[in-house]
Amino acid sequence: MKAVFGILGLVVVLAIVASLAKTQLHAVGGGASSQRNAAAALPGAIAPDPNAATAPQQARALEDRARAETARALEQGAERNRRAEP
């Protein structure tokens, strides 16, 4: 009897999670496509910039900036330690 209630509880939780996931995916997917359709339907709509950075380019730029800032912080720390030594 305990096992039946355990399995029944798992099935209920799985159904709830699946329902929430479906709702979230529908909201994300439906919102993006409806925005694209609305932008295409407007006669004065502004087209996306073809020269804009792609996601991999943006990620690479973010990584480069993080590396540069980390190196700068390490150099500042080393300089601070040199000044603190007698």
N, C-alpha and C positions, 0 to 999 in steps of 0.2 A: 504494500500500500504506500509505503514511504517512497519507494522508487517511482511509482506511478505519479505521485504528486511532484516529485523532483523533475521528471521528464515533462510533465504538463507545464510546470513553471518555466522550464527552459524554452518550451515551444511558445509560450505567451511572450516571454522576453524577446525571443527571436522575431516574432511577429511585430512587436512594437518597434524594435530597432529597424526592421525592414521598412516599416511604414514611414518612420522618420527619415531614413535614408532616401526613400523614393520621393518624399516631399521636398527634401533639400536639393536633390539632384534635379527635380522638376523645376524648382524655383531658380536654380543657377542656370540651367540650360534654357529654360523658357525666357528668362529675363534677357539673356545675351542675344538670342535670336530675334526677340521682339524689338530690341533696340536697333539691331542691324536693319530690320525691315522698316522700322519707323524712319531711320536716317536715310534709307534708300528712297522712301516714298516722298520725302520732303524735297521740293524743287530747289530750295536754297541751302540744302545741307552741305556741310563742309566735308570734303573727302579726307580720309586719313593721310597723314604725311608719309609719302613713300620713302623719304630719307630718314625716317625715325629709326632709332636703334631697335634691333630685334631683341627678344628675350635673352638669347645666349650672349649677345654683345653687352647688354645691360648687366648681366651677371658677371661677365669678365671685367667690366669697368668697376663694378662694386668690389670684386675681389682685389683688383689692382689698388683701389683706393684704400681698402682695409690693410693691405700689405704695406703701403706707403705710410699710413698713419701709425701702424705698429712699429715700423722701423724708426720713424721720427720719435715716438714715445720711448723706445729703447735707447736711442741716442741721447735724448733729454735726461733719462735716468742715469746713464753712464756719466754724462757731464755733471749732473748734480752730485753723484758719488765722488767724482774727482775733486770738486770744489769742497766737499765736506771732509776730505782727508786732510790731516794736519801736515 
